[in-house]
C-alpha cells in the first residue's frame, strides 16, 4: 500500500468515525430544523444552541440543503422579500 493509499484510508476512516459519533440521525435532525432555523434567522448561533445539529449538517448533504432552503425562506420573509398571497 502506497503513502497516498494509506492517507486516503485514514481519511475515509476518520469520516466514518466522525459520523458514527454524531448522536443525531436525519430524522432527529429534521425534527429540530424549523425551530432552530427561526432562531438562527433571528440572529442566534446554531453552534451555541445545538452543536450536534451543526455537526450533522456538515456531514449530511440532504439535511444541509433543507436547512439552507429553510433559512433562505425565513430570511426573505423577515426582510419583506417574500409574502404570502392573500386569499
RAGITA-V864060 format. One record per pair of residues at least 12 apart in sequence whose ideal C-beta (glycine too) atoms are under 10 Angstrom apart, sorted by the first residue. I is the first residue (numbers start at 1). J is the second residue. D is the distance in whole Angstrom. If there is no record, write none. Layout:
i=I j=J d=D
i=I j=J d=D
//
This chain:
i=15 j=59 d=8
i=18 j=55 d=8
i=18 j=58 d=9
i=18 j=59 d=7
i=19 j=55 d=9
i=19 j=56 d=9
i=19 j=58 d=10
i=19 j=59 d=5
i=19 j=60 d=8
i=21 j=52 d=10
i=21 j=55 d=9
i=22 j=52 d=7
i=22 j=53 d=10
i=22 j=55 d=6
i=22 j=56 d=5
i=22 j=58 d=9
i=22 j=59 d=6
i=22 j=60 d=9
i=23 j=52 d=6
i=23 j=55 d=9
i=23 j=56 d=9
i=24 j=50 d=9
i=24 j=52 d=5
i=24 j=53 d=6
i=24 j=54 d=10
i=24 j=55 d=8
i=24 j=56 d=5
i=24 j=57 d=9
i=24 j=59 d=10
i=24 j=60 d=9
i=24 j=63 d=9
i=25 j=56 d=8
i=25 j=60 d=9
i=25 j=63 d=10
i=26 j=56 d=8
i=26 j=60 d=6
i=26 j=62 d=7
i=26 j=63 d=6
i=26 j=66 d=9
i=27 j=63 d=10
i=28 j=52 d=9
i=28 j=53 d=9
i=28 j=56 d=8
i=29 j=50 d=9
i=29 j=52 d=8
i=29 j=53 d=6
i=29 j=54 d=10
i=29 j=55 d=10
i=29 j=56 d=5
i=29 j=57 d=7
i=29 j=60 d=7
i=29 j=62 d=10
i=29 j=63 d=5
i=29 j=64 d=10
i=29 j=66 d=9
i=29 j=67 d=9
i=30 j=56 d=10
i=30 j=60 d=10
i=30 j=62 d=9
i=30 j=63 d=7
i=30 j=66 d=7
i=30 j=67 d=9
i=32 j=49 d=10
i=32 j=50 d=7
i=32 j=52 d=9
i=32 j=53 d=6
i=32 j=56 d=10
i=33 j=53 d=8
i=33 j=57 d=9
i=33 j=63 d=7
i=33 j=66 d=6
i=33 j=67 d=6
i=33 j=69 d=10
i=33 j=70 d=6
i=33 j=71 d=9
i=34 j=66 d=10
i=34 j=67 d=10
i=34 j=70 d=7
i=34 j=74 d=9
i=35 j=49 d=10
i=35 j=50 d=10
i=36 j=49 d=6
i=36 j=50 d=6
i=36 j=53 d=6
i=36 j=54 d=9
i=36 j=57 d=10
i=36 j=67 d=8
i=36 j=70 d=9
i=36 j=71 d=10
i=37 j=66 d=9
i=37 j=67 d=7
i=37 j=68 d=9
i=37 j=69 d=9
i=37 j=70 d=4
i=37 j=71 d=5
i=37 j=72 d=10
i=37 j=73 d=8
i=37 j=74 d=6
i=37 j=75 d=9
i=38 j=70 d=9
i=38 j=71 d=9
i=38 j=74 d=6
i=38 j=78 d=9
i=39 j=74 d=10
i=40 j=54 d=10
i=40 j=67 d=9
i=40 j=70 d=9
i=40 j=71 d=6
i=40 j=74 d=8
i=40 j=75 d=9
i=41 j=70 d=9
i=41 j=71 d=6
i=41 j=72 d=9
i=41 j=73 d=9
i=41 j=74 d=4
i=41 j=75 d=5
i=41 j=76 d=10
i=41 j=77 d=8
i=41 j=78 d=6
i=41 j=79 d=10
i=42 j=74 d=8
i=42 j=75 d=10
i=42 j=78 d=8
i=46 j=67 d=9
i=46 j=71 d=10
i=53 j=67 d=9
i=54 j=67 d=9
//
